[in-house]
Amino acid sequence: MTSIDAMKTCIECGCIKPMAKFYVFNVMEDGRMPWCKACHNGLTKWHKEQAAFYADRQLGDPSEETIRFQCERIQAGWTEKKRARRRVLSA
């Protein structure tokens, strides 16, 4: 079976389609996304709509306190090696 004849099952819709109907994704063993182009485009559209919906629900810019809290939460997960590197870069 050549790569042109290869078929793959979409994990989203369950349809068996030719490999050409899947986007290239080199991380996967077969080099293609696990869902077909139609499902991928539908999921992408849905995610963008959800992001826009939640962005509209935000009440203005975050306060300085909120930003400080988020920075502290992120920095709490840093390793000592990363902290040392940040100190060198900021100096």
C-alpha positions in Angstrom: 0.0 0.0 0.0 1.5 3.3 -1.0 1.0 6.5 1.0 -1.5 7.7 -1.6 -3.7 4.7 -1.0 -3.3 4.9 2.8 -6.5 5.4 4.9 -7.0 6.6 8.4 -9.8 6.8 10.9 -10.7 10.2 12.3 -11.0 10.1 16.1 -13.6 12.8 16.1 -16.2 11.6 13.5 -15.1 8.0 13.2 -15.0 8.1 9.4 -12.3 6.3 7.4 -10.7 8.7 5.0 -7.6 9.0 2.8 -4.5 10.4 4.4 -4.8 13.5 2.2 -7.9 14.5 4.2 -5.7 14.9 7.4 -3.4 17.8 8.1 0.3 17.1 8.3 1.5 16.7 12.0 5.0 15.3 12.2 4.6 14.5 15.9 2.3 11.6 15.1 3.8 8.2 14.0 2.0 8.4 10.7 2.8 12.1 10.2 -0.9 13.2 10.2 -3.3 14.8 12.7 -5.6 12.3 14.5 -8.7 14.1 13.2 -9.7 14.9 9.6 -9.5 18.4 8.1 -13.3 18.9 8.4 -13.4 18.0 12.1 -10.2 20.0 12.8 -11.7 23.1 11.1 -15.0 22.7 13.0 -13.1 22.3 16.3 -11.0 25.3 15.6 -14.0 27.4 14.8 -15.8 26.3 18.0 -12.7 27.1 20.1 -12.5 30.6 18.5 -16.1 31.2 19.2 -15.7 30.1 22.8 -12.7 32.3 23.3 -14.5 35.3 21.9 -17.5 34.6 24.1 -15.4 34.5 27.3 -13.3 37.5 26.2 -16.6 39.5 25.9 -17.5 38.5 29.4 -14.3 39.9 30.9 -14.9 43.1 32.9 -12.2 45.4 31.7 -8.5 45.2 32.3 -7.2 43.1 35.2 -6.2 45.1 38.3 -2.6 45.3 39.4 -3.4 43.0 42.2 -4.7 40.3 39.8 -1.6 40.6 37.6 0.7 40.4 40.7 -1.1 37.3 42.0 -0.8 35.6 38.6 2.9 36.4 38.3 3.5 35.1 41.8 1.6 31.9 41.0 3.7 31.3 37.9 7.0 32.1 39.6 6.1 29.7 42.4 6.5 26.9 39.9 9.9 27.9 38.8 12.9 25.8 39.7 16.0 27.4 41.3 17.9 27.1 38.1 15.3 29.2 36.2 15.2 31.8 39.0 18.9 32.2 38.8 18.7 32.6 35.0 16.0 35.2 35.4 18.1 37.2 37.9 21.0 37.2 35.4 18.8 38.3 32.5 17.2 41.1 34.5 20.5 42.5 35.9 
